[in-house]
Amino acid sequence: MFRQLAILLTASAIALLTNSVQAEALNVRLVMSGSAPPYQQFSAALDKALVENNADVTVIESQADAASRSNGGAKIDLVIAVGMKATEFAITDFDAPLLSTMIPRTSYEMLREKHSSLRSSNAVSAIYLDQPWDRQLNFIQAALPRHSVVGVLYSPNTPIVLPRLPQGMSLNAKSVSSAKTLFATLENILNSSDVLLVIPDSEIYSSSNVRNILLASYRQRVPLIGVSQAYVNAGALCAIFSTPEQLAEQVAKAIISFSSDRQLPNPQYPESFSIGINNQVARSLGIEMASPDAIRQRMEKAGEGGQ
Amino acid sequence: MKQLQYRLSASILLIGMACGSAWAAGYPSEQDYLQEFPIVLSASRLSQPISETPNAMTVIDRGMIVASGARNIADLFKLVPSMYVGYADGHTPIVSYRGITDEYARRMQVLVDGRSIYLPIFGRVDWAELPLDIGDIERIEVVRGPSAASHGSNSVQGVINILTHQAAGVPKAQVSVSRGDAGISDVSARFGGAGEKWDYRVTLASRGDSGFDPLPNAAFIPLNDNSRTQLINTRINYRPTGNDSLDIQLGYSDSSRMLGDQVPGFHAPVRDQKVNADFEQITWLRTLDVASDFQLNYYHIGRNTRDERYSVPAYGAKAPGSYLFSDNAVIHRHDLEMQHTLRTSPDNRVVWGVGARQDSATAPNALRYSPTWREYRLFGHDEWRITPASLVNIGAMAEKNALGQTRVSPRISYNHHLTPRDTLRASVSVAYRNPEMIEELGNQSVSLAAPWKWHNISATGGLKPEKAVSREIGYIGQLDDAGSTLDVRIFHDQISDIIWIDPVYDPAIYPTSVVTPKSFKSDFNAYHSGLEGTLNYKLGMHSRLTVNYSHQTAGATPSRASSYAYAGYPAALNAALNASLNAALTGYAYKYRETVPLNSASLLFSHDFSGGTQLGVGLYHIDPVRSLDAGTLQPLTRYLDLRLAQRFGSKRSKEKGSGNGEIALVVQNALSDHYFDYSSQTRNERRAYLTARLEF
């Protein structure tokens, strides 16, 4: 806190000394968890959104493992941590206000809890990667009104928060105690569910398991609802998800807002989302799917607005 | 395994909240959302829904297989409208579709995971020795009608497509034992595993029974039809990259079956026939992109039959001693096929490919020589969605058969969705059945006391393929949200150049044979018309009902009149032979009408009670029907099969599939003490058997 104040004071002093009338550009440090395409897409989209909004922001990008607090002496006003690795790194290695993004809510909350001693609550916030339960269930109801029993697989170590269910819907959640029992549990859940909803979990939905899960669910004629376009391309019936670009736009808004009031937004779910549908799978399973726009409209009607 | 059912009132709950000391443990990262996957349900893996297929199709899924209580694969086809299942003896089931039934039902293609098991020399499926356990079958798709464009040659009346569990499909080890009436004694064990790049499953099984018994106190010759088959079957899937999948299947069976009569027939004394069968199959599937994939499939099937015996003295001075009769046969089939599936647009999918097959046979007492037959095929099929409500399937196969004849089998169908739940289909298709080795090259002759011979078959050859033209109009309706369906169609098929068994009166053979030699000739044209329907009804989550009904008529006319004029015979003898053959032709045409039952129906009901109890009820009805080579007309046949199963185990949850084991009681023909089907000798008695299964 003192350090921040000191930086702020120093900055004001420099501003006064240079007699500048213009407010100085906001210095944003963008810390990435990696250089894979989603991070690059995020970075490009963030730049684009800031430019489009004529935001007076200087963004310096670095990787979580290579980033150093020092920035050639320039102060850092805001840290944007993209991904889980970057978030944990930024919590411990930076003092500036931190906005974490592209991170699932449970993982963000776990990191906050773990490092609660290092950070005060108002200096950290997040824009999550995952969709709120209400939205997911609303999506299932809008996209698949005849599929009321939603199957969910989770491993016992994974914290999942089960939601209040809308009318006419029931949840069939089973825990997978070990990799050995995965397919037995899967068979069981496919026998008693109308759809299988993916809850990301690297122990269950690893890339090799996803193949057999998709094949098994297809054979049982139980559609899989994924969490990304990649799931849809691989053979999931549909998915609701937010793209790196959509997150970047929301982060850009938060940065602009921060530059004026120095306030982080409250931790929040992504505002914008995309709907992916695999029409070939739908056709093969004999499922009538509305268009993504029509599903969005139904969702809006049912309560939650999509953007 | 915990199970949680939340209803409307469920409030926010936290389960399994980890302490969170190490963030990797259980917490999802963005990788879990952003990871890339290979395309799994690629263009060729996605099948058409029943409302969009070009032919009528019946699906027998795992649930129906279990509920039927069947222990023989052949019995499952009783659940297909218009399909006939009977038994020539305990180990020789006969499965035919739409009549022309005989012991060698030749007009249907039968595939197991794409491998044609419709084998030379006779062009039949030997269901008893198949290296396949009924427990490994995941699903059977029966295409009702010609489907050469999709399933290759000999798909004349229909195609049975048996799909077995995937390599990763046996997650639990299982042991199953059955004991019951008629000497039923089956045991099977299966296990498997799934991994990062490899999946596998293995099945070991032994099945056997003592066959059928004749009626007590009747003067029938007792049947000797004990049989036992032991088999091993394995399927391995290897994925060297995300886009390549290699499926390897291997199987071997060893079977022994009793044949012959206790009161010995001339060439049919009691003996054991031994058959070894094996297959090796490798399928490479490469996914090129989301819209196309490429598949290369090779398989080999080998079959070795050993059946040698000495005849019993008969025919007086013509055959005073014992003569060696041999039905030994070795056959090999090699088949290689390339297939390319591509979606050219969201509304159009094309499947095309080329294939070659080589069949070779060594059967000195059945064939004139040991032939190696090669055939080549080129096929293409296009599914084109013209508008969201209308779909056209156009396809054709061109093949050059082993006799050097080239035929093109086209198919076109139009499916129109009147509403998303109601579909009309009209289709016309053509298919050919190639002559079998025995029909073209058959020569079954054993020398007796000179100059006498037992000359049973002497094929004159020069046959051409049988041709079937099929037309149908059907309706497919989805009745409710639960997935209940109704499928009804009327059809009219014309089959020309039907090959039948034709007597040979050639002076070079006939006068010195103790039996009338047989040949094969394309002498009939026929029609089949009728109506078929299937209702699949889901009564809630726990009950299912399937009802099949079929009403059929058929008729045949000889395409020639006999015109024997053998030079060595006086005119009166030639006239007598002509009269006799003409009578045989008329007789065959007459019998042909009766090879379809006017009405037949089957019903399968299954219900899961709470507490892990499962009930299956199968009810079957067949009007009188004739098999061409069985002596008598099969009378009206009705029977009821029951299956009652109880799951048990340490798990508290009661829903399906969670038990550690199961005990099942099956009673076949529960309501009467016997009925007859194909043969008046095979008495289907009431049979009960108990199956215990353990999973671990």
Interface residues (C-beta under 8 A of the other chain):
Chain A: S33 A36 P38 G83 M84 K85 E88 M102 I103 P104 T106 S107 M110 L111 E113 K114 L129 D130 R146 Y154 S155 P156 N157 T158 P159 I160 V161 L162 P163 R164 L165 P166 Q167 G168 M169 S170 L171 N172 A173 K174 S175 V176 S177 T181 L182 F183 A184 T185 L186 E187 N188 N191 S192 P200 D201 S202 E203 Y205 S207 S208 V210 R211 N212 L214 L215 A216 Y218 R219 V227 S228 A230 Y231 N233 A234 G235 F241 P244 N278 N279 Q280 V281 R283 S284 L285 G286 E288
Chain B: M1 K2 Q3 L4 Q5 Y6 R7 L8 A10 S11 I12 L13 L14 I15 G16 M17 A18 G20 S21 W23 A25 G26 Y27 P28 S29 E30 Q31 D32 Y33 L34 Q35 E36 F37 P38 I39 V40 L41 S42 A43 R45 L46 S47 Q48 P49 I50 S51 E52 E138 R139 Q166 A168 G169 P171 K172 A194 G195 E196 K197 D199 R239 G242 V290 R343 P346 P420 Q478 D481 M541 E655 K656 G657 S658
